[in-house]
Amino acid sequence: MAKGKAKRGIPSKKDEFAAWYPFIVEASDLVDKRYPIKGMDVWRPYGWKTMRLIDSLTHREMERTDHEEVNFPLLIPENLLDKENALVARLKKARDEGVDPDDLRMDEEEGGFKKEVYWVKNAGENELDIPMFLRPTSETAMYTMFPLWIRSHADLPLKVYQMVNTFRYETKQTRSFIRVREIHFFEAHTAHADEACATRQIEQDMEMVDRIMHDLCLPIIKAKRPVWDTFPGAWYTIGIDAIMPDGRTLQVASCHHYRDQWAKAFDITYEDENAEQQYCHQTTYGMSERLLGAVVGVHGDDDGLIMPPAIAPIQVAIIPIMPDKDPAVGIAIAEVCRKLDEVGIRYKVDDRDLRPGTKYYDCEIKGIPLRLDIGPRDVEKGHAFSAKRTGGKQPMPLSDIVNEVQTALLEIADELRNRSAASAENIIQPLPEFKQVDGKWQMNGQVETDTIYEMPFDGTDADAEVIERATSLSFLGDSTTDYPEERNCIITGKPTSRRVLLSRSY
């Protein structure tokens, strides 16, 4: 494909997404990648404000669903990781052998995060008796404390969350927000009386995901991961993947249903109403700064970012036009600011001594949803001249500026949802048919690199391996939305409503 001509030095998003993405991340002042540790970027004020606004959406959902915020230490002792590794190894072995995990002993095999954590082995010049590591996530830290907090059924459900930095030694090529070594991370951990209660928590998590993604205007896939891609410590995993414009998926969140497997390893029990000890059932729900990476990749264009209004640090940029020519311009702008303040709209007056064109460029590269130009002629006519970042210019009456701005921001968000939904619909396509020739499976067609595929599938793991080898795609898993009517499995021919998704992932 021929490469498009760069606009203002910005690579073409359509033709050069791999170059466009890092350019936009830095040009828009989200992060600075020049810190001398690979994969650990410095958050710039504009990027950090955006991330904190994304966090606020999560805080809102946590408060609404009776989760309580905690903050656990950064350091975890090595013996807790050994405990986790033994559990993960046992559960993985049980899964591979198709037996009950309780029938197997706790082996001391390596597993979990041991090969990708950062170690702390000295305090000053003193070697630590027990080495510690920087948290990659917090199951082991939290579940050490849960038995101290949970005694009876009256203590359940226990629902806590935290927003912290986690650390993983990522060996692949790093990419801001998408693949980093220091991760801005959200994690919710819950404990319940039984499996049914824990399952209801997963359902609630999925509802929270929908509300957050609606505000972020992101198209997503929710898929129950295949067995071989489920964390061995989980009964099942649901991955939430953003649909990126280059046809890849980016996992931005996940939910794990643990049943009572971790509770048995960490002795998390409660006394039920019959005064008998029972193991808790647990879940986790996690998201990371990848959400911001998805926002950049999905909504941006060849002029820069386009921020969904819900998370835009500056929702409205106000540009004074020739304010020195007429004092009425400054008076009108001050009144607009007062009105926007009253309703909590985030705005910034760009009164720098620069040409308007330079200010317009800054608005575009940062993705500010709405721009208002106010000059002497505008004041005379009683309006501001508005420009939406998604396109469209029109005057707005100053007398009703709040309602006009609020309506415009809603329209911008709707436009972003419509655009991203249309893009996702074009990206997801049926997988070409398979047929057997001389006892070997062959695909009747080609796999495109910018496409996510769906298929009716009710085959075995061996059948799945045939498909992965033929397509070089990975199974995302079973969509949480089945086909409305049964279709024939692409391999076995058996009728099924299972809608299975495959993609290339970041």
N, C-alpha and C positions, 0 to 999 in steps of 0.2 A: 504494500500500500504506500502510495506517495505521501511524503510527510508535508503537512501544511506549513505555511510560512508563519514564523513566530510573530505574535502580536505584542508590541512593546517589550520584546525580548522574552515573552512568556511562551514556553513550548506549547504545542497544540495538545489539548487534553485528549482529543479523539485519536490522534495519530501517535502521540508520544506520551502516553499516560505515565510511564515509568520515569520520565524526565519531568513531566508537568507537576506531579505530586510533590516531590521534595522542593522544587522551585517555589511553589505556592506556599508551602508550610513556612518557609523562611521569609519570603518576600512580604507575607502578610503579618509578620512579627508574632507568630505563635510560639516558636521556640528558636533557640540558637544552638546549632549542633557543634559548635567549636569547642565545647568543654573537653578537656584532655582525657576523657575516658569514653571509649567507644560504647554507643548504646545508652549513654546517660546524657540527655539533652537538658539544657537550661530553659525553663519556662519563662518566656517574656510576659510582661504584664497583660497584654491583650490575650495571649493564649491561656494564661492562668485564670483570668477572669472568665473566659469561655468555659473552661473545665469546671470551675466552681459553680457556674450556672447550670451545667449539666448535673453536677453533684446535687444541686438544690432540687432538681426534679426527683432524684432518688430519695433525698431526705423527706420530701413531701410524701412519697409513697410509703416509706418506712413508718412515718408518724401515723399515717392514715390507717395502716394495718397493724398497729400496736407493737412494732419492733422498737427496741431500745438501743441507743447508741453506746458502744463501749470503745475502749482503746487499749489494746494489748501491747506488751513490750515487743520491741523490734527483734531482740535476741532470743533464740530458742536453744536449749542445751541439746547436745548430740544424742543423749540417751532417749530423748523423745522422738527424734528422727528414726533411731533404730527401731523403736516401738512401731512407728508408722510403717517403716519398710517391711517389718516382719508381717504386719497385718496385710499390706498390699500384696506381698509375695504369696501369702496363703490364699487370699481371695482370687488372685490371678491363677494360681495352680488349680483351685477348685473349679474355676470357670473353664479352664482348658480341659480338665478331666471330667467335667460334667457331674461333679459330686457336691454334696453339702459341705460348705466351708467348715462347719463344726466338726466334721469327721477328720479334719486335717490338723496337725499341730502347727504351732507358730514357728516357722523356719526363720533363719537369720540371713535370708537372701537379700541382696540389694534390690531396691525398688524405689518407687516414689521419686523424690526430688534429690536424692543423695548426690547424683552426678552433676547437678546444675545449681547447687547452692554456693553462696559465698561464705567462707569459713573465717571465724575469729578464734585464734589459738593463743594469743598473747594479750596480757593487760600490762601495758608499759613494757618493762623488761622481764616480767614474770610470765612463765608458761602456765596456762590455765589447766587445772586438774581435769576439768570436763570442757572440751572444745564447744564452742557455740557457733551458730550460723544465723545469717540474716533471713528473716522469714520469706519463704517463697509463696506461702499462703498460711492459714492459721488454724487448720484442723487440730494439729497436735497441741498447740498452745491453748486453744480454747477448751478442748476436750479434757485436758488435764484439770481444768477448773470446774467444768460442768458438774462432776460428782459432788463438789463442795456446795454447789448452788441448788441442786435438785435433790430433794429428800422424799417428797410425797407427790401424789397426783395433783395437789393444790398448787404446786410449783410449775405445772405444765399448762399450756405450752410455754417453753422458754424461747424467746425470739430476740436475738441480738444482732447488731451489725456494726461494722466499722469501715471507715475510709482511711486508708493508709498507703504507704509505699511498700511494695514487695520487690524482691530481688531474685532474678534467675539469670544464670550465666548462659545467655543465648549465644549459640555458636554460629547461627546462620547470619546472613547479611542483615544488618539492622536497618530499620526504616522508622522514622518518627511516628510515634503513637501506635504503629502497627506491630513492630517487632523491636522491643527495647529491652534493656537489662535492668533498669529501675522503672517499675510500673506503678502508676497511680491506679489504685485498685479499690473496688468496693466488694465487700463480702458480707452476706447475711447467713447466719447459722441458727438453725432451730432444732428444738427437741420436743417430741410429742409422745403421747401415751401409747399410740398404736400406729400401725401402717396406714389405716384409713385417714387418720388425722394428718399424718405427714403428707399423704397424697393430696389432701385438700390444700395444704400449704403450697405444693407445686402448682396446683391450679391457680391459686392466688398469685403466685409469682408470674405465671403466664399473663394474667390480667395486668399486672404492673408493667411487664415488658411492653404490652400493647399501648398503654398510656404514655410511657416514656418515648417509645418510638414514634408515636403520633406527634408529640411535641418536637421531636428531632426531624420529623418528616422523612423518616428512613424506611425504605422497603426491606423487609426481612423475610427469612425462612426460619421456621421453628421445626426442628427435626429431632426425633428420638434417635440417638446415635446407634449404629450397629454394635453388636456385642463386642466385636474386636476393637472398637474405638471408644468403648465406655471405660471410664476410669475404673480400675479393678476394685477400688474401694466402694464403688457405687452399685446399687441394684440396677439403676438405669440412669442415663444422662440425656437431657434435652439441650441441644445446642441452638443458640440463636445467632444466625448469620446474616450480616448485611450483604445486599446484592450490589457489588461494585460495578461501575460502568464498563470496566474492561472484561466483564464476564466471569470474574473470580468472586469467591465468597470470602468474607472476613468475619470470623467468629467474634462477636462483640459481647456475648453473655452466655452463661450456661447455668443449668440447674441440675443438681444431683439428688437423687433419692437414695439414701443409704440403708433403708430399713434399720435393723438393729445391729448391723455388722460392726460399726465403730463403737457403739455402746458396749458391746461385749469385750472389745479390746481395751477400752478405757474405763470399764466398770461404771457406766452411767446408768444407774437404776433409780426406781422410785417405788414407794410403797402405795399399792393400789387401795381401793376402797375396802378390800377384803383383808387388808394388812399383809398382803403378799408382795414380795419383791418382783418387779418386772423391768425388763430392759427398755430403754427409750428407743424411739425411732427418730431418725434425724434427716435433715435436708440442708443443702447449701444452695445459695444463689449468688453468682458473682458477675461483675462487669468491670471494665477497665477503660483506660484512656483510648482504647481502640474505637470507642464511640465517637470521639472527636476525629479520629482518622477517617471513619466512615462518613461523617458530615463533610469533611474536606473533599473526599473523593467523589461522593455522590452528587453534591450540590454545586461544587465549584465549576467555573467555566474559564474560557480563555482570557477573561479580564480579572480573574482572581477568585476569592471565596464568595459564597452566598450564604450568609448566616440565617438559619431559621430564627424568626423573631424571638422565640422562647428562650434562646440561649445567646442572643447577640449582645455583647457587652455594650454596644452602642446601637440602639434600635433606630434612632433618628439622628442624622447629621444635619445640623443647621448651618448654612453657608451665608454669611452676610455679603451682600453685593453692594459695593460702593457705599459703605456705611458712613464714610467721611463726607459724602456729598449731601446727606440728609440725616439729621439727628433722629428723625422719625423711624429710621430703620432699626437703630439700637433699642428704641422704646418698644417697637413692635416685637422684636426678638425677645426682649426681657419678659413681655407679657406671655408669649408663646411658651417660654421656659417655665414660667410660673404655673401655667395650666398643665403642662406635661408633668411637672413635679407633683402636682396634686393627685394624679392618678398613677404615679409610679412608672411612667414610661422613661426608659433610659435614653438620654440624649447627650449630644456634645455640640457646642458651638465652636466651629473652626474659625477663629478670628486671627489666624496667623497672617502675617504680611506676605502672602503668596498669591499667585494668580489663581483664579477659580479652577482652571483646568488641572492644576496640580492637586488641588483639594479633591476634585472629582475622581482623579486617579486613586488617591488614597482611600476614598470611600469605596471604590470598586474593588481594589485589591484586598481590602479588609472585609468585604462582603456586607457592609452596613445595609440593612434592608431598605431603608427609606431616607431620601435626601430632601431637604426643604431649602430652596433658595429664596431669600427675602432681600429685595432691593427697593429703591425709591419708587419705581413704577408699581411693584407688587403692593407696597403699602398704600399707594394712591388708589389702587383698584380693590384693596381690602382682601388680598389673598397672598398665599405663599405658593411658589411653583414647586410641585413635587415630582420626584423621579424615583420609581421603584427599581430596586436592584434586579428584579426579575423582568423588567421592561415595562414601559408605560409612563407617560408624563402628562400631568394635568394640574391646573390650579386648584388650590384648596382654600376655601373661605376662612379667614382668620377668626371670624366670629364663632365658628364651629370646629376649630382646629383639633380638639381632642377627639371628637367622634370621627372626624375624617382620618386622622392618623390611626386610630384603633381599627377602623374598617380596612385601611390600606394594609396594616400589618397582618390582619386575618386573611386578606386576599393573597398576600405574598406567601404565607404559610400554606394556604390551599394550593397555590400554583406549584410550590415545591413538591407537595405530596402528589399532585397530578403528574408532574414531570417524572418523578422518581418511580411512580407506579407504572407509567407507560414504558419507561426504560426497562424496568424489571420484567414486565410482561413480554417484551420483545426478546429479552435475554434468556428466559426459561422456555425451552423447546422440548418436544418429545424426542427420546433417544431413537435413532434408527433401529429397524428390526434386526433380529438375529436369526440365523438359520444354520442348520448343520449340513456341512459338505464333507463327504467321506469321513464321517464320524467326528469332524472338528467344527467348532462353532466359528462362524464368520459374521461380521456386522455388515449389513446391507447399506453402506453409506459411509460418510466421513464425519469425524468429530471436529467441530470448529473450536478455536481457542478462546473465542469471546462469548461462549454460550454455556449456560447451566442446563443440565438435562433432567427430565423427569421420565419415569417409566412405571408401568404396573409390574410389580415383582413379588413373587411368592416362592422364590427358590431357596436353595441351601447356601451355606457359606462357600461351597465349591463353585456354585453357579455365580455367586457374587464375584469370586476371584476371576472367573472367565471374563466377566464384563469389565472389571477393572483393568485386566491385562489388555483387552482389546481396545479400550478407550483411553487408557492412561489417565482416567479420572478417578476420584475418590468418592466413596459412598458418604454422603452427608447423613443418610438415614431415612427413616420413615417420616414424611411430613405429618405434622399434627392435624392436617386437613386431608382426609382421604378423597379419592375420586367419588363423585356423587353416585356413579353407577359402576358396577363391576366391569373390569376389562380383563383380557387374557394376559397372563404373565408373559413377559418378553422371552423367557427361557422355557418354562414348563408348559405354557399354554393354559394353565388352570385359571379359572375366573377369580379375580381378586380386586378388592377396592384399595389395596395398599398403594400409596403414591410415594415412590422412593426417588430421592434426588441425588444427583451426582454433580461434582464440580471440581475445578481446580481451586485451591484455597491459598490464602496468604499464610 
